[in-house]
């Protein structure tokens, strides 16, 4: 497995100070690094483990990026766990390819494996949130010997499929169960118009993301709802825990990152870029699995959790009383759940 670290006589690359809201200590830690792995440049956070504690590979979701874990990480590291948190493709200082084939999970997991090699980390506990969940699950599939346990939140495990993600088909399964279309927004995010429109209506979009579950069910998730909300400039009341400081950090981050790279994940998902690679993957994962399914998440509410059960011999499902952004809304409660579960697995 090839990897090349970015080192020169002039020292490591210096982060672009305009790219992150550097006033927040999360983005100014010395533990942030650069590296090029299998030809792809990554920006990532690496914090050493202490004692015999394993490393936790945190894979973030859309579109909050690595900041979604900022309050969760200290609760892991104070217990001795090592943490590796990459800015994934399309985000921040990491490479932002235009070709959706670059976002194929097999390619990305290979790059992550090379990153672990560079950090001398043999195996990890995988944690994925939102779009980080399928990437974490595929890492477990492609690298089972390097995967100690799997923890997914807000987006459940999905077995390899013979086609790309198809929201219309999934609505035939989920709408009778839920009473609404839960992933119609995927069709919008995967459209060529989405990046520019989201950039132009960024404050409206961020407000919707952190609004109530009722707004998600009517204003974000159903097919066409998000586009209509943007066109109407609908100002959604945000949840009380999402304060103005965090809103500014996320908004500034997305202004600098743009939405072209982050939405490329959706364009890749609805295509067939993963189909051939995943045709030989075992759909049944043989490692301990914790799924955190928030009670107030409109995309994949608790009723959807049952569909993944047949694929695991060791599965635990928890339903915290939060919305989709569980690592931000309740970092301590989520960390307690994760740490107790990890301890129970030895």
N, C-alpha and C positions, 0 to 999 in steps of 0.2 A: 504494500500500500504506500503510495507516494505522498510525501508532504514536504513543503518547503517553508521554512519560517522566514518572515520578513525581517532580516537583519542586514545592516550595511555599516560601512565605516562611519556613517553619520548617525548611527543609532536607529532605533525602531521608528516607524512612521508616527507622526504626531497627529492626533485626532484634529479634525477641523473644528475649531472652537465655535463656529457658527452653526454646526450641525446639531448639537445637543444643547438643551437648557442647562449649561454647565454650572449654574448657580446651585443646582440640586446636588448634594454630595454623592448621590447614587452614580451619577455620570462622571464624577471627578475622582473616583477611586483609582489608586495606582494599580489595582488588580486588572484593569482593562488592558487588553493586548491586541496585537494584530498578527495574523498569520495567513499564509497561502497554503491551502490544502487541496491536493489533486487539481491544482491550477486555479482555484477559486479563493478570492480574498475574503477573509472574515475578520470582524471585530468582535471580541468576546471577553467576558469576565471570567477569571479563573482564581478561585480561592482555595488554598490548600486544606486538606482534611487534617485532623489531629488524632493521634492515637490510632485505633483500628477502624475508625468510622469510614464508610464508603463515600464515594463521590456521587453527587446527584447532578444529572444532566437535565437542565431546565430548558424546555422548548416553548417559546412564547407563541401567542396567538395574534389574530388580526383584530384591529390595527394597532393595539396598544403597545406592541413590541416588548422589549425587555423590561421597560418600566413597570409593566404589570406585576412583576415579581419583586419590586424594590423593597416592600415592607415584609415580604415572606422570607427573603434570603437571610437576614440576620438571625431569625429564629431557628434556622438550620445550622448556621455556622457557629452559633454560641453553644451548640450541642456537639460540635466537633466534625460535622459533616463537611466534606469538600463540595464546592459548587462550581459548575461550569455552565455559563449562560451565554450562548452565542446570539448576536444579532443575526437573525436568519436572513436568507436571500431576499433582497429587495428592500431591506431596512437599514437605516442609519449609515454607518461607514462600511458595511458589508457590500459585496458586489451586487449590482442590480441588473441582471441580464434581461434582455428583451425577449429572447427565445424561450418559449414556455417549456421546451424540452430540458432546459437547465434546471427547472423546478421539479423534475421527476424525483420521486422519493428515493429510488435506488441510488441515484447520483448524489442526492443530498446526504443520505445516510453514509455513503462512502466518504464524503468530505468530513462529516462529523466523526467518523471512525479515525480518520487521519488526524483530526484535531486532538482526539484522545491520545493517539500515539505520541504526538508532539508534547503533550502534557504528562506522558508516562503513566497514563491511567488505563488499566487493563479492562475494568468493568465498572458499570454504573447502574444506579437506580434511575430509571427514566421517568420524567415528569413532563406531561404535555397538557397545555390548556388551549381550548379552542382549536385553531388550525395547527397548533403544535401537537395536538393529540394524534392525528393520523401519522405524522412524521415520527413521533415516539413509538407508536405501534409498529410501524414498518422497520424502524431500527431493531426492535425486538425480533421481528421476523427475519431480517437479513443477518443479524448478528446475535443469535441466541446465546452464545457463550460469553458475550460481553454484557449481557443484560441480566441484572440481578433481580429486578422487580419492575413492574409497570404501574404507574399512577397517572390516570387521565382525569381531566376535569372539564365539565361543560360540553364536551363532545365525546360520545362513546366510541368504543372500538367498532370498526367496520371491517368485515372480512374482505380479502381481495375479490374484485368483481370483474366480470368479463367486459364491462364497458366503463366509461368515465362516470363521474357523479351525475345523476339525472334527477333534478328536483321534481320534475313532473311525475316521474314514476314513484318517487318516495312519498309524494303527497297522496297517492292512491293508497298507500299503506298507513301513513300517519294522520291524515286529515280525519278519517272516520274515528280514530282514537282520540284525537286532540280537539277536534272541532274547528280547526283553522289550519291554513298552510304555514308550516313552521320554517321552511327554508327557501321561500320564494325569492328572498333577497340575494341568494346565490346566483340566480340568473342575471340580476342587475350587476352585481359585482364582477361577473365574468364578461360583461359586455364591453365593447371598445369605448363606449361613451362614459363609462363610470369614472375613470381616473380624473378626467378634466372636470366633470360635474361635481364630484366630491371635493376636489380642490377648491372649486369656486364657492361651495356651500359648506365649508369645513366646520364652521361653528355650529351650524344647524345639525350636521352629521354627528359631531361629537356629543351634542346634547341628546340626540336620539339614542346613541349607544348607551348612555348612562341614565336613561329615563326608566320609568316603571315597567313592570312586566306587562301591564295592560297596554301601554304604548307600543311595546315590542309586538304584541299580538295583533295590533290593528294598524300601526304606523310604520313598522319595519319589516316584519317577517313575511306577510303575504305577498304574492306576486303583484308587482306594480305599486305596492304601498310606499316603499322608500322613495321611489322616483316622485310620486305624488307629494310626499312630505317635503322633499327638497324644492319642488316647483312652487308649492304653497308657502315655502319658508316657514314651515311649522316649527314653533319654538316649544320644545318639549321641556316640561319641568324635570330637572335632574334629581336623582336620588340624594337624600340629605348627606350621606357619607362622602359623596363626590364633591369636594370643596373646590373653591375657585383656584387655589394654588395648583392642585392636581390637574384641573381642567386646562390651565394655562400651559403646564408642562407638556401634556399630551398634544394640545393644539400646536404648540411651537415645534414639537418633535415631528408631527405630521406635515407641517408647513415646509420643514427642511427636507424631510424624507420624500415627500410627495406620495401619491396613492398609486402610481403606475406599478411600482415594484410590489407593494403589498397585495394589490388586486390580481397580480399575475398568478398568485397561488390559486385563485378561483378559475382563471382561464385555463390553467394546467389541469385542475381537478375535473372540469367538465369535458376535457379532451380525453384522448386515449393514451396519453404519454406514459401511464403506469401499467397499462394492461398487459403487455408482453412480459415486462419484468416480473410482474406479480403472479403470472400464470402458474409458476412452480412453487409459490410460497404455501406453506401449511397454514390454513386458516385458524388452526387451533394452537394457541400459544401456551407453552408449558413453563410458565413462571407465575409467581404470585401477582395478582392484579387487584388494585384498588381503584374503583370508579367513584368520583365525587360528582354527584348529580344534584345541583342546587334546586331547591323547591320552587324558586321563582325565576327559573330560566325558561324563556319562551321558545328558544330554538330546539333544544333537546330536553324537555321536561322529564320528570321522574318516570312517567308512564312509558317512555321509550327505552329505559334502561334494560328491560327484560330481554331485548332482542340479542344482546351480546353474550348472555349467560352460557349458551351451549358451547362457546368457543374457549372456555376456561375451566380447568379442574379446580382452581383455587381463586375464587372471586369474592370480593367484598364490595358492597355498594353502600355509600353514605349519602344522605340527603340533607345538607345543611340549609338553614333558613336564610339563604342569600339569593341574590340574582346571579346573572351570568359571570360577573367579574369577581369570583369568589376569593381569589388571592389578594385582591385589593380591598374588597368590602370587609372581609373578616380574616386578615392574615394570621392572627393568633389562633383562632378556632380551627382554621385550615391546617396550620402547622401542627397543632395538637393532634388532629386527626391523623395526619401523615406520620408523625413521630411515634405515636402509640402503635399504629399499624406496622410500621417498620420494625419496632421492637418486638412485636408479636411474631414476626417472621424470622427473627434471629439475625 
